[in-house]
Amino acid sequence: MQFKFHTLDVFTDTRFGGNPLAVVHGADGLSGETMQAIAAEFNLSETVFVMKPAAASHSAKIRIFTPAMELPFAGHPTVGTGALLAELRAADVGGGGDALVILEEQIGLLRVGVKMGSANGTTFAEFDAPKIPEAVDEVPPLEDIAVAVGLIPGEIGFSNHRPMVFEGGARFLYLPVASRSILAKAAPNLKHWGGVFKDLKGIGVYLYCNQPEHMRAHFRARMFAPDHGIMEDPATGSAAAVFAGVIQHFDKLPDGVHKRLIEQGYEMGRPSNIVVSLEVERGVLAGVRIGGHCVRVSDGMLTI
C-alpha cells in the first residue's frame, strides 16, 4: 500500500527553520502500531496521520505520534496540519485567502484559522487552545531540577518567576532561567533526568528567559523531553499554549488581549517563532491562541 505524505517546517517563514512535521494522508486503515512505526521512521518531533472525520462538517480526524508514543494533542502538528489542509483544499477549488479547518483530535475539536498568501508567500495558522492552563502538582526540589538540566540552583529563576508545573491539554514543568547564556548551556542530564521527573506525568521541561535575541520577541525558550524520544524540540506549540498560564500567573496582565512572541529552536539551528495571544477578563486568563507561519518542504509516497 502507498500513502501520500507531506513534510512542513512549522513556526517559521523560512524553509529549513522551525519544527519539521510529517503528515500522512488517507491513514484510516493503519493500526496504531503501524503509525508508531512510521513516526519512528520519519524520526521527527511529531508525525500526523490524517483520516476521515466522524462528522461531515469537520475537516479531518488526526492522530499525532512522536517517535516513541502517541499524543492526544500537540501544537505544531495542529498548526501545520491546519495550514496544509487549507492549502490543499484551496488548490483543489482554485481558492485562497482565509480558511477555517476543524480537526478532530483525541483531546477534542480544534479550530484552526488559516491565512494564506502572506507577503512572503507562506501560510499563517493559529488555533484556540483546548483548555485554559492551570497550575498542578508539586515541583521537585530545586537542587534536583538543576542537576537534571545541567545548571546550578542560582541560575534558575528571574524576577518573581520560579519553577512551576502547568497543564492545559498537555503538562510541562516550566523552568525560568536568569539569562539567555544560561539557557544556551542547559542540557538534559540523562543520568538524573528520569529520577527527578518520573512523577510529574508531563511531556517535558520548558526552560525560558526574558532575554530574547530579537527586539520583537518577549521570551526565549527551549524544551527537553528525552523520555518521549525528543532530546530537544525546535518549537513546542502545546507548551507555548500552556505557558500563557505561566505568564498570567507571574506577570498579572491587565484585562484585554495581549500578544507575546516566543523564540525557540535557535540553539539547535532551527529558529522558530511562536505567537501566543492571551485574553484576560477580570484578571483571569479566559482564552489562548497559538499561531505561526508554515512552509511546505517535500511530498512523496510512503510504501508499506
C-alpha positions in Angstrom: 0.0 0.0 0.0 1.1 3.6 -0.7 0.2 6.7 1.2 0.7 10.3 0.2 2.7 12.4 2.6 4.0 15.9 3.0 6.6 17.5 5.3 6.5 21.1 6.5 8.5 23.4 8.6 6.2 24.9 11.3 6.6 28.2 13.2 8.9 29.7 10.6 8.6 31.6 7.3 11.9 30.2 6.1 12.4 26.7 4.8 14.7 24.5 6.9 13.9 26.5 10.1 11.1 25.9 12.6 9.9 22.5 13.7 9.6 19.8 10.9 6.4 17.9 10.7 5.3 14.9 8.6 1.7 14.5 7.5 0.5 11.1 6.2 -2.8 11.2 4.3 -5.5 8.5 4.0 -4.4 6.7 7.1 -7.8 5.2 8.1 -6.7 1.6 7.5 -3.5 1.9 9.5 -3.2 0.4 13.0 -1.8 2.4 15.9 1.3 0.1 15.9 1.9 0.8 12.2 1.5 4.6 12.8 4.0 4.4 15.6 6.5 2.6 13.4 6.1 5.2 10.6 6.6 8.0 13.1 9.8 6.3 14.3 10.9 6.0 10.7 10.3 9.7 10.0 12.1 10.4 13.3 10.7 14.0 13.6 9.3 15.5 16.7 5.8 14.5 15.5 4.1 12.8 12.7 0.4 13.3 11.9 -1.9 10.7 10.4 -5.0 12.2 8.6 -8.2 10.2 8.4 -11.9 10.9 7.5 -13.7 12.9 10.2 -16.5 11.5 12.3 -18.7 14.5 11.3 -19.1 15.6 7.7 -18.8 19.3 8.8 -15.3 18.7 10.1 -12.1 18.8 8.0 -10.3 15.7 9.3 -9.6 13.4 12.2 -5.9 13.2 13.1 -3.7 11.1 15.3 -0.3 12.5 16.5 2.8 10.4 17.2 6.3 11.3 18.5 9.0 8.7 17.6 8.2 7.0 20.9 4.5 7.5 21.7 1.1 8.9 20.7 -0.1 12.3 22.0 -3.7 13.4 22.5 -2.8 16.9 21.4 0.2 18.9 20.2 0.7 22.4 18.9 3.0 22.3 15.9 1.1 19.4 14.4 -2.2 21.3 14.8 -0.8 24.4 13.2 1.0 22.6 10.4 -1.9 20.2 9.5 -4.4 23.0 9.5 -2.2 25.1 7.2 -1.6 22.1 4.9 -5.2 21.0 4.6 -6.3 24.6 3.9 -3.6 24.9 1.1 -4.6 21.6 -0.5 -8.3 22.5 -0.4 -7.6 25.9 -1.9 -5.6 24.3 -4.7 -8.5 21.9 -5.5 -11.1 24.6 -5.7 -8.9 27.4 -7.0 -9.3 29.5 -3.9 -7.1 31.1 -1.3 -7.2 33.7 1.3 -8.7 32.8 4.7 -10.0 29.4 5.8 -11.2 27.5 8.8 -10.0 24.0 9.4 -11.7 21.9 12.1 -9.6 19.0 13.4 -10.8 16.0 15.4 -8.0 15.2 17.9 -8.1 12.9 20.9 -8.4 15.9 23.2 -11.4 17.2 21.2 -12.2 19.6 18.4 -9.6 22.2 17.5 -10.5 25.1 15.2 -7.6 26.4 13.1 -7.8 29.7 11.4 -5.6 29.9 8.3 -4.5 32.9 6.4 -2.8 32.1 3.0 -0.9 34.3 0.7 1.1 36.5 3.1 3.7 38.9 1.8 6.5 36.3 1.9 4.3 33.6 0.4 3.9 31.5 3.5 0.7 30.4 5.3 -0.1 31.5 8.8 -2.3 29.4 11.0 -3.5 29.7 14.6 -5.7 27.6 16.9 -7.7 28.1 20.1 -6.0 26.2 23.0 -8.2 23.3 24.0 -8.1 24.2 27.8 -7.3 27.1 30.0 -3.9 26.4 31.6 -3.8 25.8 35.4 -1.1 25.1 37.9 -0.8 21.5 39.1 1.4 19.3 41.3 4.3 20.0 43.5 7.7 20.8 41.9 10.7 18.7 42.6 13.5 20.2 44.8 15.3 23.0 43.0 18.7 21.3 43.5 17.4 18.1 41.8 16.0 20.1 38.9 19.2 22.0 38.4 21.3 18.8 38.2 18.8 17.2 35.7 19.2 20.2 33.3 22.9 20.8 33.7 22.6 24.0 35.7 23.2 25.2 39.3 20.3 26.4 41.6 21.5 30.0 41.5 21.0 30.1 37.7 17.3 29.3 38.0 14.6 32.0 38.3 14.3 35.7 37.4 12.2 38.5 38.9 9.3 36.7 40.6 9.3 33.8 38.2 10.0 30.4 39.8 9.7 26.7 38.6 6.1 25.5 38.3 4.1 22.7 36.7 1.2 23.8 34.5 -1.3 21.8 32.5 -3.7 22.7 29.7 -4.1 19.8 27.3 -0.5 19.0 27.9 1.6 19.2 31.1 5.1 20.7 31.4 7.5 21.8 34.1 8.2 25.5 33.4 11.7 26.5 34.4 12.7 30.1 34.3 16.4 30.8 34.0 18.3 34.1 34.6 19.7 34.8 31.2 20.0 33.7 27.6 23.6 32.5 28.1 22.4 30.2 30.9 19.5 29.0 28.7 22.0 28.2 26.0 24.2 26.0 28.2 21.4 23.9 29.7 21.2 20.3 28.6 19.4 17.1 29.8 21.5 15.1 32.2 20.1 11.6 31.4 21.7 10.0 34.4 19.4 12.0 36.7 16.5 13.0 34.4 14.2 10.0 35.0 14.7 10.0 38.7 13.8 13.7 39.0 10.9 14.0 36.7 9.3 10.5 36.7 6.4 11.5 38.9 5.4 14.7 37.0 3.3 12.8 34.4 4.2 15.6 31.9 5.7 15.8 28.5 8.9 17.6 29.3 10.7 20.6 30.8 10.2 24.0 29.2 13.1 26.4 30.0 12.7 30.1 29.3 14.2 33.5 30.0 13.0 37.1 29.3 16.1 38.0 27.3 15.3 37.1 23.7 17.7 37.8 20.9 15.3 39.9 18.8 13.6 43.1 19.9 10.2 42.0 18.7 10.2 38.9 20.9 9.3 38.7 24.6 10.8 35.3 25.7 13.4 32.8 24.6 12.6 29.1 25.3 13.9 25.5 25.0 12.1 22.3 25.6 13.6 18.9 26.6 11.6 15.7 26.5 14.1 12.7 26.3 11.5 10.4 27.9 9.3 10.9 24.8 12.1 10.4 22.3 12.8 14.2 21.9 16.1 15.3 23.3 15.1 18.9 22.3 12.2 20.3 20.4 12.7 23.1 17.9 9.2 24.6 18.6 6.6 23.4 21.1 3.2 24.9 20.4 1.4 22.9 23.2 4.0 24.1 25.7 3.6 27.7 24.4 -0.2 27.4 24.9 0.2 26.3 28.5 2.9 28.9 29.0 0.2 31.5 28.7 -0.9 30.4 32.2 2.6 30.9 33.5 2.8 34.4 32.0 -0.5 35.4 33.6 0.3 33.8 36.9 3.5 35.8 37.3 3.0 38.9 35.2 -0.6 39.7 36.0 -1.5 41.2 32.7 -4.5 43.7 32.7 -7.8 42.9 31.0 -7.7 42.7 27.2 -5.8 40.8 24.5 -2.1 40.6 24.7 0.4 39.1 22.2 3.7 37.5 23.2 6.3 36.2 20.8 8.4 33.3 21.8 11.8 32.4 20.2 12.7 28.7 20.3 15.0 26.4 18.5 17.8 28.9 17.9 20.3 26.9 19.9 19.5 23.9 17.5 19.9 25.9 14.3 16.1 25.7 13.8 14.9 29.3 14.5 11.2 29.2 15.4 8.8 32.0 16.3 5.5 31.2 18.1 2.8 33.8 18.6 0.8 33.5 21.8 -2.4 35.5 22.2 -3.7 35.8 25.8 -7.2 37.0 26.5 -7.6 38.3 30.1 -11.0 39.0 31.7 -11.4 40.3 35.2 -7.7 39.5 35.9 -8.1 35.9 34.8 -6.9 34.1 31.7 -10.0 33.5 29.6 -8.6 32.3 26.3 -5.3 31.4 24.5 -4.5 31.2 20.8 -1.3 29.8 19.3 -0.1 30.8 15.8 2.8 30.7 13.4 3.9 30.5 9.8 4.4 27.2 7.9 6.5 26.3 4.9 6.0 23.2 2.8 9.3 21.3 2.2 8.6 18.0 0.5 5.9 15.5 -0.6 6.0 11.9 -1.7 4.6 8.4 -1.4 5.1 6.1 1.6 5.2 2.4 0.8 4.0 -0.1 3.4 
